[in-house]
């Protein structure tokens, strides 16, 4: 059961996932805002 390498790898993967989310979420929000404003501009025409 207790494989230290597995535990360390799992912890590293979780840290990497958290770091990725911190980057991905603002980018996704920014892209969503741009798409939303473009669609709004098209609809208003």
mmCIF entry with sequence, helices, sheets and N, C-alpha, C, O atoms, coordinates in Angstrom:
data_MODEL
# 
_entry.id   MODEL 
# 
_entity.id                         1 
_entity.type                       polymer 
_entity.pdbx_number_of_molecules   1 
# 
_entity_poly.entity_id                      1 
_entity_poly.type                           'polypeptide(L)' 
_entity_poly.nstd_linkage                   no 
_entity_poly.nstd_monomer                   no 
_entity_poly.pdbx_seq_one_letter_code       
;(UNK)(UNK)(UNK)(UNK)(UNK)(UNK)(UNK)(UNK)(UNK)(UNK)(UNK)(UNK)(UNK)(UNK)(UNK)(UNK)
(UNK)(UNK)(UNK)(UNK)(UNK)(UNK)(UNK)(UNK)(UNK)(UNK)(UNK)(UNK)(UNK)(UNK)(UNK)(UNK)
(UNK)(UNK)(UNK)(UNK)(UNK)(UNK)(UNK)(UNK)(UNK)(UNK)(UNK)(UNK)(UNK)
;
_entity_poly.pdbx_seq_one_letter_code_can   XXXXXXXXXXXXXXXXXXXXXXXXXXXXXXXXXXXXXXXXXXXXX 
_entity_poly.pdbx_strand_id                 A 
# 
loop_
_entity_poly_seq.entity_id 
_entity_poly_seq.num 
_entity_poly_seq.mon_id 
_entity_poly_seq.hetero 
1 1  UNK n 
1 2  UNK n 
1 3  UNK n 
1 4  UNK n 
1 5  UNK n 
1 6  UNK n 
1 7  UNK n 
1 8  UNK n 
1 9  UNK n 
1 10 UNK n 
1 11 UNK n 
1 12 UNK n 
1 13 UNK n 
1 14 UNK n 
1 15 UNK n 
1 16 UNK n 
1 17 UNK n 
1 18 UNK n 
1 19 UNK n 
1 20 UNK n 
1 21 UNK n 
1 22 UNK n 
1 23 UNK n 
1 24 UNK n 
1 25 UNK n 
1 26 UNK n 
1 27 UNK n 
1 28 UNK n 
1 29 UNK n 
1 30 UNK n 
1 31 UNK n 
1 32 UNK n 
1 33 UNK n 
1 34 UNK n 
1 35 UNK n 
1 36 UNK n 
1 37 UNK n 
1 38 UNK n 
1 39 UNK n 
1 40 UNK n 
1 41 UNK n 
1 42 UNK n 
1 43 UNK n 
1 44 UNK n 
1 45 UNK n 
# 
_struct_asym.id          A 
_struct_asym.entity_id   1 
# 
_struct_conf.conf_type_id            HELX_P 
_struct_conf.id                      HELX_P1 
_struct_conf.pdbx_PDB_helix_id       AA1 
_struct_conf.beg_label_comp_id       UNK 
_struct_conf.beg_label_asym_id       A 
_struct_conf.beg_label_seq_id        4 
_struct_conf.pdbx_beg_PDB_ins_code   ? 
_struct_conf.end_label_comp_id       UNK 
_struct_conf.end_label_asym_id       A 
_struct_conf.end_label_seq_id        44 
_struct_conf.pdbx_end_PDB_ins_code   ? 
_struct_conf.beg_auth_comp_id        UNK 
_struct_conf.beg_auth_asym_id        A 
_struct_conf.beg_auth_seq_id         4 
_struct_conf.end_auth_comp_id        UNK 
_struct_conf.end_auth_asym_id        A 
_struct_conf.end_auth_seq_id         44 
_struct_conf.pdbx_PDB_helix_class    1 
_struct_conf.details                 ? 
_struct_conf.pdbx_PDB_helix_length   41 
# 
_struct_conf_type.id          HELX_P 
_struct_conf_type.criteria    ? 
_struct_conf_type.reference   ? 
# 
loop_
_atom_site.group_PDB 
_atom_site.id 
_atom_site.type_symbol 
_atom_site.label_atom_id 
_atom_site.label_alt_id 
_atom_site.label_comp_id 
_atom_site.label_asym_id 
_atom_site.label_entity_id 
_atom_site.label_seq_id 
_atom_site.pdbx_PDB_ins_code 
_atom_site.Cartn_x 
_atom_site.Cartn_y 
_atom_site.Cartn_z 
_atom_site.occupancy 
_atom_site.B_iso_or_equiv 
_atom_site.pdbx_formal_charge 
_atom_site.auth_seq_id 
_atom_site.auth_comp_id 
_atom_site.auth_asym_id 
_atom_site.auth_atom_id 
_atom_site.pdbx_PDB_model_num 
ATOM 1   N N  . UNK A 1 1  ? 0.835   -1.207 0.000   1.00 0.00 ? 1  UNK A N  1 
ATOM 2   C CA . UNK A 1 1  ? 0.000   0.000  0.000   1.00 0.00 ? 1  UNK A CA 1 
ATOM 3   C C  . UNK A 1 1  ? 0.874   1.263  0.000   1.00 0.00 ? 1  UNK A C  1 
ATOM 4   O O  . UNK A 1 1  ? 0.824   2.047  -0.948  1.00 0.00 ? 1  UNK A O  1 
ATOM 5   N N  . UNK A 1 2  ? 1.672   1.463  1.055   1.00 0.00 ? 2  UNK A N  1 
ATOM 6   C CA . UNK A 1 2  ? 2.366   2.739  1.228   1.00 0.00 ? 2  UNK A CA 1 
ATOM 7   C C  . UNK A 1 2  ? 3.573   2.897  0.327   1.00 0.00 ? 2  UNK A C  1 
ATOM 8   O O  . UNK A 1 2  ? 4.697   2.612  0.741   1.00 0.00 ? 2  UNK A O  1 
ATOM 9   N N  . UNK A 1 3  ? 3.359   3.344  -0.895  1.00 0.00 ? 3  UNK A N  1 
ATOM 10  C CA . UNK A 1 3  ? 4.458   3.608  -1.820  1.00 0.00 ? 3  UNK A CA 1 
ATOM 11  C C  . UNK A 1 3  ? 4.777   5.104  -1.776  1.00 0.00 ? 3  UNK A C  1 
ATOM 12  O O  . UNK A 1 3  ? 3.992   5.916  -2.266  1.00 0.00 ? 3  UNK A O  1 
ATOM 13  N N  . UNK A 1 4  ? 5.925   5.478  -1.191  1.00 0.00 ? 4  UNK A N  1 
ATOM 14  C CA . UNK A 1 4  ? 6.245   6.904  -1.046  1.00 0.00 ? 4  UNK A CA 1 
ATOM 15  C C  . UNK A 1 4  ? 6.350   7.631  -2.384  1.00 0.00 ? 4  UNK A C  1 
ATOM 16  O O  . UNK A 1 4  ? 5.966   8.796  -2.489  1.00 0.00 ? 4  UNK A O  1 
ATOM 17  N N  . UNK A 1 5  ? 6.867   6.949  -3.403  1.00 0.00 ? 5  UNK A N  1 
ATOM 18  C CA . UNK A 1 5  ? 7.003   7.570  -4.726  1.00 0.00 ? 5  UNK A CA 1 
ATOM 19  C C  . UNK A 1 5  ? 5.628   7.887  -5.298  1.00 0.00 ? 5  UNK A C  1 
ATOM 20  O O  . UNK A 1 5  ? 5.426   8.940  -5.902  1.00 0.00 ? 5  UNK A O  1 
ATOM 21  N N  . UNK A 1 6  ? 4.682   6.967  -5.104  1.00 0.00 ? 6  UNK A N  1 
ATOM 22  C CA . UNK A 1 6  ? 3.317   7.196  -5.593  1.00 0.00 ? 6  UNK A CA 1 
ATOM 23  C C  . UNK A 1 6  ? 2.701   8.397  -4.889  1.00 0.00 ? 6  UNK A C  1 
ATOM 24  O O  . UNK A 1 6  ? 2.066   9.241  -5.521  1.00 0.00 ? 6  UNK A O  1 
ATOM 25  N N  . UNK A 1 7  ? 2.894   8.467  -3.572  1.00 0.00 ? 7  UNK A N  1 
ATOM 26  C CA . UNK A 1 7  ? 2.356   9.588  -2.795  1.00 0.00 ? 7  UNK A CA 1 
ATOM 27  C C  . UNK A 1 7  ? 2.945   10.916 -3.245  1.00 0.00 ? 7  UNK A C  1 
ATOM 28  O O  . UNK A 1 7  ? 2.227   11.907 -3.374  1.00 0.00 ? 7  UNK A O  1 
ATOM 29  N N  . UNK A 1 8  ? 4.254   10.935 -3.484  1.00 0.00 ? 8  UNK A N  1 
ATOM 30  C CA . UNK A 1 8  ? 4.924   12.163 -3.925  1.00 0.00 ? 8  UNK A CA 1 
ATOM 31  C C  . UNK A 1 8  ? 4.449   12.549 -5.321  1.00 0.00 ? 8  UNK A C  1 
ATOM 32  O O  . UNK A 1 8  ? 4.215   13.725 -5.600  1.00 0.00 ? 8  UNK A O  1 
ATOM 33  N N  . UNK A 1 9  ? 4.308   11.564 -6.188  1.00 0.00 ? 9  UNK A N  1 
ATOM 34  C CA . UNK A 1 9  ? 3.829   11.820 -7.550  1.00 0.00 ? 9  UNK A CA 1 
ATOM 35  C C  . UNK A 1 9  ? 2.419   12.369 -7.548  1.00 0.00 ? 9  UNK A C  1 
ATOM 36  O O  . UNK A 1 9  ? 2.092   13.284 -8.303  1.00 0.00 ? 9  UNK A O  1 
ATOM 37  N N  . UNK A 1 10 ? 1.579   11.796 -6.684  1.00 0.00 ? 10 UNK A N  1 
ATOM 38  C CA . UNK A 1 10 ? 0.183   12.245 -6.574  1.00 0.00 ? 10 UNK A CA 1 
ATOM 39  C C  . UNK A 1 10 ? 0.141   13.688 -6.075  1.00 0.00 ? 10 UNK A C  1 
ATOM 40  O O  . UNK A 1 10 ? -0.619  14.504 -6.598  1.00 0.00 ? 10 UNK A O  1 
ATOM 41  N N  . UNK A 1 11 ? 0.951   14.002 -5.070  1.00 0.00 ? 11 UNK A N  1 
ATOM 42  C CA . UNK A 1 11 ? 0.995   15.363 -4.528  1.00 0.00 ? 11 UNK A CA 1 
ATOM 43  C C  . UNK A 1 11 ? 1.488   16.346 -5.589  1.00 0.00 ? 11 UNK A C  1 
ATOM 44  O O  . UNK A 1 11 ? 0.950   17.445 -5.721  1.00 0.00 ? 11 UNK A O  1 
ATOM 45  N N  . UNK A 1 12 ? 2.509   15.947 -6.343  1.00 0.00 ? 12 UNK A N  1 
ATOM 46  C CA . UNK A 1 12 ? 3.049   16.809 -7.398  1.00 0.00 ? 12 UNK A CA 1 
ATOM 47  C C  . UNK A 1 12 ? 2.010   17.037 -8.485  1.00 0.00 ? 12 UNK A C  1 
ATOM 48  O O  . UNK A 1 12 ? 1.876   18.147 -9.000  1.00 0.00 ? 12 UNK A O  1 
ATOM 49  N N  . UNK A 1 13 ? 1.276   15.988 -8.833  1.00 0.00 ? 13 UNK A N  1 
ATOM 50  C CA . UNK A 1 13 ? 0.233   16.103 -9.852  1.00 0.00 ? 13 UNK A CA 1 
ATOM 51  C C  . UNK A 1 13 ? -0.870  17.043 -9.390  1.00 0.00 ? 13 UNK A C  1 
ATOM 52  O O  . UNK A 1 13 ? -1.381  17.841 -10.177 1.00 0.00 ? 13 UNK A O  1 
ATOM 53  N N  . UNK A 1 14 ? -1.237  16.951 -8.114  1.00 0.00 ? 14 UNK A N  1 
ATOM 54  C CA . UNK A 1 14 ? -2.276  17.839 -7.569  1.00 0.00 ? 14 UNK A CA 1 
ATOM 55  C C  . UNK A 1 14 ? -1.801  19.292 -7.576  1.00 0.00 ? 14 UNK A C  1 
ATOM 56  O O  . UNK A 1 14 ? -2.570  20.197 -7.899  1.00 0.00 ? 14 UNK A O  1 
ATOM 57  N N  . UNK A 1 15 ? -0.534  19.514 -7.220  1.00 0.00 ? 15 UNK A N  1 
ATOM 58  C CA . UNK A 1 15 ? 0.023   20.879 -7.244  1.00 0.00 ? 15 UNK A CA 1 
ATOM 59  C C  . UNK A 1 15 ? 0.045   21.408 -8.672  1.00 0.00 ? 15 UNK A C  1 
ATOM 60  O O  . UNK A 1 15 ? -0.277  22.573 -8.907  1.00 0.00 ? 15 UNK A O  1 
ATOM 61  N N  . UNK A 1 16 ? 0.423   20.560 -9.627  1.00 0.00 ? 16 UNK A N  1 
ATOM 62  C CA . UNK A 1 16 ? 0.461   20.967 -11.037 1.00 0.00 ? 16 UNK A CA 1 
ATOM 63  C C  . UNK A 1 16 ? -0.937  21.309 -11.530 1.00 0.00 ? 16 UNK A C  1 
ATOM 64  O O  . UNK A 1 16 ? -1.121  22.269 -12.278 1.00 0.00 ? 16 UNK A O  1 
ATOM 65  N N  . UNK A 1 17 ? -1.920  20.522 -11.111 1.00 0.00 ? 17 UNK A N  1 
ATOM 66  C CA . UNK A 1 17 ? -3.306  20.770 -11.517 1.00 0.00 ? 17 UNK A CA 1 
ATOM 67  C C  . UNK A 1 17 ? -3.797  22.104 -10.962 1.00 0.00 ? 17 UNK A C  1 
ATOM 68  O O  . UNK A 1 17 ? -4.468  22.862 -11.662 1.00 0.00 ? 17 UNK A O  1 
ATOM 69  N N  . UNK A 1 18 ? -3.463  22.390 -9.702  1.00 0.00 ? 18 UNK A N  1 
ATOM 70  C CA . UNK A 1 18 ? -3.864  23.671 -9.091  1.00 0.00 ? 18 UNK A CA 1 
ATOM 71  C C  . UNK A 1 18 ? -3.214  24.838 -9.830  1.00 0.00 ? 18 UNK A C  1 
ATOM 72  O O  . UNK A 1 18 ? -3.866  25.848 -10.096 1.00 0.00 ? 18 UNK A O  1 
ATOM 73  N N  . UNK A 1 19 ? -1.928  24.699 -10.162 1.00 0.00 ? 19 UNK A N  1 
ATOM 74  C CA . UNK A 1 19 ? -1.210  25.759 -10.879 1.00 0.00 ? 19 UNK A CA 1 
ATOM 75  C C  . UNK A 1 19 ? -1.816  25.955 -12.261 1.00 0.00 ? 19 UNK A C  1 
ATOM 76  O O  . UNK A 1 19 ? -1.977  27.087 -12.718 1.00 0.00 ? 19 UNK A O  1 
ATOM 77  N N  . UNK A 1 20 ? -2.153  24.857 -12.927 1.00 0.00 ? 20 UNK A N  1 
ATOM 78  C CA . UNK A 1 20 ? -2.755  24.936 -14.260 1.00 0.00 ? 20 UNK A CA 1 
ATOM 79  C C  . UNK A 1 20 ? -4.100  25.641 -14.196 1.00 0.00 ? 20 UNK A C  1 
ATOM 80  O O  . UNK A 1 20 ? -4.414  26.460 -15.059 1.00 0.00 ? 20 UNK A O  1 
ATOM 81  N N  . UNK A 1 21 ? -4.897  25.326 -13.176 1.00 0.00 ? 21 UNK A N  1 
ATOM 82  C CA . UNK A 1 21 ? -6.211  25.964 -13.027 1.00 0.00 ? 21 UNK A CA 1 
ATOM 83  C C  . UNK A 1 21 ? -6.070  27.473 -12.841 1.00 0.00 ? 21 UNK A C  1 
ATOM 84  O O  . UNK A 1 21 ? -6.859  28.246 -13.383 1.00 0.00 ? 21 UNK A O  1 
ATOM 85  N N  . UNK A 1 22 ? -5.061  27.888 -12.073 1.00 0.00 ? 22 UNK A N  1 
ATOM 86  C CA . UNK A 1 22 ? -4.849  29.327 -11.842 1.00 0.00 ? 22 UNK A CA 1 
ATOM 87  C C  . UNK A 1 22 ? -4.570  30.051 -13.151 1.00 0.00 ? 22 UNK A C  1 
ATOM 88  O O  . UNK A 1 22 ? -4.897  31.230 -13.291 1.00 0.00 ? 22 UNK A O  1 
ATOM 89  N N  . UNK A 1 23 ? -3.961  29.346 -14.121 1.00 0.00 ? 23 UNK A N  1 
ATOM 90  C CA . UNK A 1 23 ? -3.669  29.943 -15.431 1.00 0.00 ? 23 UNK A CA 1 
ATOM 91  C C  . UNK A 1 23 ? -4.869  29.807 -16.355 1.00 0.00 ? 23 UNK A C  1 
ATOM 92  O O  . UNK A 1 23 ? -5.254  30.761 -17.031 1.00 0.00 ? 23 UNK A O  1 
ATOM 93  N N  . UNK A 1 24 ? -5.464  28.604 -16.381 1.00 0.00 ? 24 UNK A N  1 
ATOM 94  C CA . UNK A 1 24 ? -6.536  28.303 -17.335 1.00 0.00 ? 24 UNK A CA 1 
ATOM 95  C C  . UNK A 1 24 ? -7.795  29.117 -17.047 1.00 0.00 ? 24 UNK A C  1 
ATOM 96  O O  . UNK A 1 24 ? -8.421  29.630 -17.974 1.00 0.00 ? 24 UNK A O  1 
ATOM 97  N N  . UNK A 1 25 ? -8.172  29.243 -15.778 1.00 0.00 ? 25 UNK A N  1 
ATOM 98  C CA . UNK A 1 25 ? -9.442  29.916 -15.441 1.00 0.00 ? 25 UNK A CA 1 
ATOM 99  C C  . UNK A 1 25 ? -9.466  31.365 -15.928 1.00 0.00 ? 25 UNK A C  1 
ATOM 100 O O  . UNK A 1 25 ? -10.416 31.745 -16.612 1.00 0.00 ? 25 UNK A O  1 
ATOM 101 N N  . UNK A 1 26 ? -8.457  32.200 -15.607 1.00 0.00 ? 26 UNK A N  1 
ATOM 102 C CA . UNK A 1 26 ? -8.501  33.587 -16.114 1.00 0.00 ? 26 UNK A CA 1 
ATOM 103 C C  . UNK A 1 26 ? -8.485  33.661 -17.638 1.00 0.00 ? 26 UNK A C  1 
ATOM 104 O O  . UNK A 1 26 ? -9.154  34.511 -18.227 1.00 0.00 ? 26 UNK A O  1 
ATOM 105 N N  . UNK A 1 27 ? -7.722  32.771 -18.280 1.00 0.00 ? 27 UNK A N  1 
ATOM 106 C CA . UNK A 1 27 ? -7.667  32.757 -19.747 1.00 0.00 ? 27 UNK A CA 1 
ATOM 107 C C  . UNK A 1 27 ? -9.035  32.401 -20.310 1.00 0.00 ? 27 UNK A C  1 
ATOM 108 O O  . UNK A 1 27 ? -9.515  33.044 -21.244 1.00 0.00 ? 27 UNK A O  1 
ATOM 109 N N  . UNK A 1 28 ? -9.664  31.372 -19.739 1.00 0.00 ? 28 UNK A N  1 
ATOM 110 C CA . UNK A 1 28 ? -10.994 30.954 -20.197 1.00 0.00 ? 28 UNK A CA 1 
ATOM 111 C C  . UNK A 1 28 ? -12.009 32.072 -19.996 1.00 0.00 ? 28 UNK A C  1 
ATOM 112 O O  . UNK A 1 28 ? -12.854 32.305 -20.861 1.00 0.00 ? 28 UNK A O  1 
ATOM 113 N N  . UNK A 1 29 ? -11.934 32.763 -18.862 1.00 0.00 ? 29 UNK A N  1 
ATOM 114 C CA . UNK A 1 29 ? -12.850 33.878 -18.585 1.00 0.00 ? 29 UNK A CA 1 
ATOM 115 C C  . UNK A 1 29 ? -12.624 34.992 -19.605 1.00 0.00 ? 29 UNK A C  1 
ATOM 116 O O  . UNK A 1 29 ? -13.581 35.568 -20.122 1.00 0.00 ? 29 UNK A O  1 
ATOM 117 N N  . UNK A 1 30 ? -11.363 35.293 -19.891 1.00 0.00 ? 30 UNK A N  1 
ATOM 118 C CA . UNK A 1 30 ? -11.034 36.325 -20.875 1.00 0.00 ? 30 UNK A CA 1 
ATOM 119 C C  . UNK A 1 30 ? -11.548 35.968 -22.256 1.00 0.00 ? 30 UNK A C  1 
ATOM 120 O O  . UNK A 1 30 ? -12.141 36.804 -22.937 1.00 0.00 ? 30 UNK A O  1 
ATOM 121 N N  . UNK A 1 31 ? -11.322 34.726 -22.676 1.00 0.00 ? 31 UNK A N  1 
ATOM 122 C CA . UNK A 1 31 ? -11.794 34.261 -23.984 1.00 0.00 ? 31 UNK A CA 1 
ATOM 123 C C  . UNK A 1 31 ? -13.313 34.314 -24.025 1.00 0.00 ? 31 UNK A C  1 
ATOM 124 O O  . UNK A 1 31 ? -13.896 34.757 -25.015 1.00 0.00 ? 31 UNK A O  1 
ATOM 125 N N  . UNK A 1 32 ? -13.952 33.867 -22.962 1.00 0.00 ? 32 UNK A N  1 
ATOM 126 C CA . UNK A 1 32 ? -15.415 33.902 -22.886 1.00 0.00 ? 32 UNK A CA 1 
ATOM 127 C C  . UNK A 1 32 ? -15.947 35.316 -22.993 1.00 0.00 ? 32 UNK A C  1 
ATOM 128 O O  . UNK A 1 32 ? -16.960 35.551 -23.652 1.00 0.00 ? 32 UNK A O  1 
ATOM 129 N N  . UNK A 1 33 ? -15.270 36.268 -22.346 1.00 0.00 ? 33 UNK A N  1 
ATOM 130 C CA . UNK A 1 33 ? -15.697 37.671 -22.402 1.00 0.00 ? 33 UNK A CA 1 
ATOM 131 C C  . UNK A 1 33 ? -15.575 38.210 -23.820 1.00 0.00 ? 33 UNK A C  1 
ATOM 132 O O  . UNK A 1 33 ? -16.456 38.929 -24.291 1.00 0.00 ? 33 UNK A O  1 
ATOM 133 N N  . UNK A 1 34 ? -14.485 37.865 -24.503 1.00 0.00 ? 34 UNK A N  1 
ATOM 134 C CA . UNK A 1 34 ? -14.278 38.320 -25.885 1.00 0.00 ? 34 UNK A CA 1 
ATOM 135 C C  . UNK A 1 34 ? -15.350 37.735 -26.790 1.00 0.00 ? 34 UNK A C  1 
ATOM 136 O O  . UNK A 1 34 ? -15.956 38.455 -27.584 1.00 0.00 ? 34 UNK A O  1 
ATOM 137 N N  . UNK A 1 35 ? -15.589 36.426 -26.674 1.00 0.00 ? 35 UNK A N  1 
ATOM 138 C CA . UNK A 1 35 ? -16.613 35.773 -27.495 1.00 0.00 ? 35 UNK A CA 1 
ATOM 139 C C  . UNK A 1 35 ? -17.980 36.385 -27.204 1.00 0.00 ? 35 UNK A C  1 
ATOM 140 O O  . UNK A 1 35 ? -18.753 36.659 -28.122 1.00 0.00 ? 35 UNK A O  1 
ATOM 141 N N  . UNK A 1 36 ? -18.271 36.596 -25.933 1.00 0.00 ? 36 UNK A N  1 
ATOM 142 C CA . UNK A 1 36 ? -19.549 37.195 -25.537 1.00 0.00 ? 36 UNK A CA 1 
ATOM 143 C C  . UNK A 1 36 ? -19.740 38.577 -26.135 1.00 0.00 ? 36 UNK A C  1 
ATOM 144 O O  . UNK A 1 36 ? -20.820 38.895 -26.633 1.00 0.00 ? 36 UNK A O  1 
ATOM 145 N N  . UNK A 1 37 ? -18.698 39.405 -26.092 1.00 0.00 ? 37 UNK A N  1 
ATOM 146 C CA . UNK A 1 37 ? -18.817 40.766 -26.636 1.00 0.00 ? 37 UNK A CA 1 
ATOM 147 C C  . UNK A 1 37 ? -18.964 40.729 -28.153 1.00 0.00 ? 37 UNK A C  1 
ATOM 148 O O  . UNK A 1 37 ? -19.695 41.539 -28.724 1.00 0.00 ? 37 UNK A O  1 
ATOM 149 N N  . UNK A 1 38 ? -18.276 39.796 -28.810 1.00 0.00 ? 38 UNK A N  1 
ATOM 150 C CA . UNK A 1 38 ? -18.393 39.659 -30.272 1.00 0.00 ? 38 UNK A CA 1 
ATOM 151 C C  . UNK A 1 38 ? -19.807 39.233 -30.635 1.00 0.00 ? 38 UNK A C  1 
ATOM 152 O O  . UNK A 1 38 ? -20.418 39.801 -31.540 1.00 0.00 ? 38 UNK A O  1 
ATOM 153 N N  . UNK A 1 39 ? -20.331 38.228 -29.927 1.00 0.00 ? 39 UNK A N  1 
ATOM 154 C CA . UNK A 1 39 ? -21.699 37.758 -30.203 1.00 0.00 ? 39 UNK A CA 1 
ATOM 155 C C  . UNK A 1 39 ? -22.711 38.866 -29.937 1.00 0.00 ? 39 UNK A C  1 
ATOM 156 O O  . UNK A 1 39 ? -23.656 39.045 -30.706 1.00 0.00 ? 39 UNK A O  1 
ATOM 157 N N  . UNK A 1 40 ? -22.519 39.607 -28.855 1.00 0.00 ? 40 UNK A N  1 
ATOM 158 C CA . UNK A 1 40 ? -23.421 40.720 -28.524 1.00 0.00 ? 40 UNK A CA 1 
ATOM 159 C C  . UNK A 1 40 ? -23.384 41.761 -29.638 1.00 0.00 ? 40 UNK A C  1 
ATOM 160 O O  . UNK A 1 40 ? -24.422 42.286 -30.040 1.00 0.00 ? 40 UNK A O  1 
ATOM 161 N N  . UNK A 1 41 ? -22.185 42.058 -30.131 1.00 0.00 ? 41 UNK A N  1 
ATOM 162 C CA . UNK A 1 41 ? -22.034 43.014 -31.224 1.00 0.00 ? 41 UNK A CA 1 
ATOM 163 C C  . UNK A 1 41 ? -22.747 42.550 -32.482 1.00 0.00 ? 41 UNK A C  1 
ATOM 164 O O  . UNK A 1 41 ? -23.360 43.358 -33.180 1.00 0.00 ? 41 UNK A O  1 
ATOM 165 N N  . UNK A 1 42 ? -22.675 41.249 -32.782 1.00 0.00 ? 42 UNK A N  1 
ATOM 166 C CA . UNK A 1 42 ? -23.334 40.692 -33.972 1.00 0.00 ? 42 UNK A CA 1 
ATOM 167 C C  . UNK A 1 42 ? -24.849 40.775 -33.809 1.00 0.00 ? 42 UNK A C  1 
ATOM 168 O O  . UNK A 1 42 ? -25.563 41.143 -34.742 1.00 0.00 ? 42 UNK A O  1 
ATOM 169 N N  . UNK A 1 43 ? -25.333 40.428 -32.612 1.00 0.00 ? 43 UNK A N  1 
ATOM 170 C CA . UNK A 1 43 ? -26.785 40.399 -32.363 1.00 0.00 ? 43 UNK A CA 1 
ATOM 171 C C  . UNK A 1 43 ? -27.370 41.811 -32.442 1.00 0.00 ? 43 UNK A C  1 
ATOM 172 O O  . UNK A 1 43 ? -28.477 41.998 -32.946 1.00 0.00 ? 43 UNK A O  1 
ATOM 173 N N  . UNK A 1 44 ? -26.627 42.804 -31.947 1.00 0.00 ? 44 UNK A N  1 
ATOM 174 C CA . UNK A 1 44 ? -27.141 44.183 -31.903 1.00 0.00 ? 44 UNK A CA 1 
ATOM 175 C C  . UNK A 1 44 ? -27.232 44.821 -33.291 1.00 0.00 ? 44 UNK A C  1 
ATOM 176 O O  . UNK A 1 44 ? -27.969 45.791 -33.473 1.00 0.00 ? 44 UNK A O  1 
ATOM 177 N N  . UNK A 1 45 ? -26.495 44.294 -34.271 1.00 0.00 ? 45 UNK A N  1 
ATOM 178 C CA . UNK A 1 45 ? -26.484 44.902 -35.615 1.00 0.00 ? 45 UNK A CA 1 
ATOM 179 C C  . UNK A 1 45 ? -27.834 44.773 -36.298 1.00 0.00 ? 45 UNK A C  1 
ATOM 180 O O  . UNK A 1 45 ? -27.999 45.228 -37.430 1.00 0.00 ? 45 UNK A O  1 
# 
